[in-house]
Amino acid sequence: MVLLKSERLYFRPLAEEDIDEFVELLIRNRRFWTIYEPKHPDPFYTRETQLEKLAEAKQQQKLGKEYSWGIYHSETNRLIGSVSIYSIRRLPFASAYIGYSLDEEHTKQGYGTEAVQAALRFAFRDFGLHRIEALVSPKNEASQKVLEKVGMQQEGLLRKNLFINGVWEDHYLYSMLEDDF
């Protein structure tokens, strides 16, 4: 099990005993997260579906293709989000994407920046990746600030990249190289 830590947070892979708390987090942030992410059908917000997704994430980790963590507040031990390094490609690329979601109640407090920094540290120093990429909606200024605070650079615009709320939306492509970290 890969555990991570930052100043105010700790990160651990979700386990079956975390599913109810995770489903509550999903339901609580359903409206907030679907502003910038695709909408999910109602069954997505169930224990059964999330247990299936957990099993899939564990399989992806065994294959070395994804590492996902719940974001926990160190003082309260409360689950406040998730962060993952996914779509891992080995040489000749040695690259992956980073994704993260934070409970709306815990935004604008620097937790997103801490989570991304911790995941980048793992990706570059512990896992030996060369390049990490992130996609973010041009409308999501808070997420752009997180990426820029950790030193990721905007490389360009991917036109009509993701289908969100019935519309194809553009996304900025950000990246960081191991030498930049």
C-alpha positions as CSV (number, residue, x, y, z in Angstrom):
1,M,0.0,0.0,0.0
2,V,1.4,3.4,-1.0
3,L,0.9,6.0,1.6
4,L,1.6,9.7,1.2
5,K,1.7,12.7,3.6
6,S,1.9,16.4,3.4
7,E,1.8,19.2,6.0
8,R,-1.9,19.0,6.9
9,L,-3.1,15.9,5.0
10,Y,-2.4,12.2,4.5
11,F,-3.3,10.1,1.5
12,R,-4.1,6.4,1.4
13,P,-5.8,4.1,-1.1
14,L,-9.5,3.7,-0.4
15,A,-10.5,0.4,1.0
16,E,-13.9,-1.3,1.2
17,E,-14.5,0.1,4.7
18,D,-14.2,3.6,3.2
19,I,-16.9,3.2,0.5
20,D,-19.8,4.6,2.5
21,E,-17.8,7.7,3.4
22,F,-16.7,8.1,-0.2
23,V,-20.2,7.7,-1.5
24,E,-21.3,10.5,0.9
25,L,-18.5,12.7,-0.4
26,L,-19.6,12.0,-4.0
27,I,-23.3,12.8,-3.2
28,R,-22.4,15.9,-1.2
29,N,-20.3,17.3,-4.2
30,R,-22.5,16.0,-7.0
31,R,-23.5,19.5,-8.2
32,F,-20.2,21.1,-7.5
33,W,-18.1,18.5,-9.4
34,T,-20.3,18.3,-12.4
35,I,-19.7,21.9,-13.2
36,Y,-16.3,20.9,-14.7
37,E,-16.6,17.1,-15.1
38,P,-19.0,14.8,-16.9
39,K,-22.3,14.0,-15.2
40,H,-22.7,10.5,-14.0
41,P,-26.0,8.5,-13.9
42,D,-27.7,7.9,-10.6
43,P,-26.2,4.4,-10.1
44,F,-22.7,5.9,-10.0
45,Y,-23.6,7.4,-6.6
46,T,-24.2,4.0,-5.0
47,R,-22.1,1.7,-2.8
48,E,-22.3,-1.1,-5.3
49,T,-20.9,0.9,-8.2
50,Q,-18.2,2.4,-6.0
51,L,-17.1,-1.0,-4.8
52,E,-16.8,-2.1,-8.5
53,K,-14.7,1.0,-9.2
54,L,-12.5,0.3,-6.1
55,A,-11.9,-3.3,-7.4
56,E,-11.0,-1.8,-10.8
57,A,-8.6,0.7,-9.3
58,K,-6.9,-2.0,-7.3
59,Q,-6.4,-4.0,-10.5
60,Q,-5.0,-1.0,-12.3
61,Q,-2.6,-0.4,-9.4
62,K,-1.4,-4.1,-9.6
63,L,-0.7,-3.5,-13.3
64,G,1.2,-0.3,-12.5
65,K,-1.2,1.8,-14.5
66,E,-2.8,3.9,-11.8
67,Y,-2.3,5.0,-8.2
68,S,-5.3,6.6,-6.4
69,W,-5.6,7.9,-2.9
70,G,-8.3,9.3,-0.7
71,I,-7.3,12.7,0.7
72,Y,-7.7,12.8,4.5
73,H,-7.4,15.7,6.8
74,S,-4.8,14.9,9.4
75,E,-6.6,16.5,12.4
76,T,-10.0,15.2,11.7
77,N,-9.2,12.0,9.7
78,R,-12.1,13.1,7.5
79,L,-12.1,12.1,3.8
80,I,-12.1,15.4,1.9
81,G,-11.2,14.3,-1.7
82,S,-9.2,12.1,-3.9
83,V,-6.1,12.4,-6.1
84,S,-4.7,10.0,-8.6
85,I,-1.9,9.4,-11.0
86,Y,-3.5,7.5,-13.9
87,S,-3.0,6.4,-17.5
88,I,0.6,5.6,-16.6
89,R,2.8,4.8,-19.6
90,R,6.3,3.4,-19.2
91,L,9.2,4.0,-21.5
92,P,9.6,5.4,-24.0
93,F,7.1,7.9,-22.5
94,A,7.4,7.4,-18.7
95,S,4.4,9.7,-18.3
96,A,0.9,9.9,-16.7
97,Y,-2.0,12.2,-15.9
98,I,-2.9,13.6,-12.6
99,G,-6.4,14.2,-11.5
100,Y,-7.9,15.4,-8.2
101,S,-11.2,16.4,-6.7
102,L,-11.7,18.2,-3.4
103,D,-14.8,18.6,-1.2
104,E,-16.3,22.0,-2.0
105,E,-16.3,22.7,1.8
106,H,-12.5,22.4,1.7
107,T,-11.6,24.4,-1.3
108,K,-9.6,27.7,-1.3
109,Q,-7.6,26.5,1.7
110,G,-4.5,25.2,-0.1
111,Y,-5.5,21.5,0.3
112,G,-5.6,20.9,-3.5
113,T,-2.1,22.3,-3.8
114,E,-0.8,20.0,-1.0
115,A,-2.5,17.0,-2.6
116,V,-1.1,17.7,-6.1
117,Q,2.4,18.3,-4.7
118,A,2.3,15.0,-2.7
119,A,1.2,13.0,-5.8
120,L,3.8,14.7,-8.0
121,R,6.5,13.8,-5.5
122,F,5.4,10.2,-5.6
123,A,5.2,10.2,-9.4
124,F,8.7,11.7,-10.0
125,R,10.8,10.6,-7.0
126,D,9.3,7.3,-6.0
127,F,7.8,6.0,-9.2
128,G,10.3,7.4,-11.7
129,L,8.1,9.1,-14.2
130,H,9.4,11.7,-16.5
131,R,6.3,13.7,-17.4
132,I,3.0,14.4,-15.7
133,E,0.1,16.0,-17.5
134,A,-3.2,17.5,-16.3
135,L,-6.3,18.6,-18.2
136,V,-8.4,21.5,-16.8
137,S,-11.4,23.4,-18.1
138,P,-10.7,27.1,-19.0
139,K,-13.6,27.9,-16.7
140,N,-12.0,26.2,-13.7
141,E,-9.8,29.0,-12.6
142,A,-9.3,27.5,-9.1
143,S,-7.8,24.3,-10.6
144,Q,-5.6,26.3,-12.9
145,K,-4.2,28.2,-9.9
146,V,-3.5,24.9,-8.2
147,L,-1.5,23.6,-11.2
148,E,0.4,26.8,-11.6
149,K,1.2,27.0,-7.9
150,V,2.9,23.6,-8.0
151,G,4.9,24.7,-11.1
152,M,3.0,23.0,-13.9
153,Q,3.0,24.9,-17.2
154,Q,0.2,25.4,-19.6
155,E,1.1,23.9,-22.9
156,G,-1.9,24.5,-25.0
157,L,-5.6,24.1,-25.6
158,L,-7.3,20.9,-26.5
159,R,-10.4,21.9,-28.5
160,K,-13.7,20.1,-27.7
161,N,-11.9,17.6,-25.6
162,L,-14.4,16.4,-23.0
163,F,-18.2,15.9,-23.2
164,I,-19.6,17.8,-20.1
165,N,-23.3,18.5,-19.5
166,G,-24.3,17.9,-23.1
167,V,-21.5,20.0,-24.7
168,W,-18.0,19.3,-25.9
169,E,-15.7,21.5,-23.8
170,D,-12.2,22.7,-24.4
171,H,-9.4,21.9,-21.9
172,Y,-6.0,23.4,-21.2
173,L,-3.2,20.9,-21.2
174,Y,-0.7,21.5,-18.3
175,S,2.5,19.5,-17.8
176,M,5.5,19.1,-15.6
177,L,8.8,17.3,-16.3
178,E,10.8,15.6,-13.6
179,D,13.5,18.2,-14.1
180,D,11.0,20.9,-13.2
181,F,10.0,19.3,-9.9
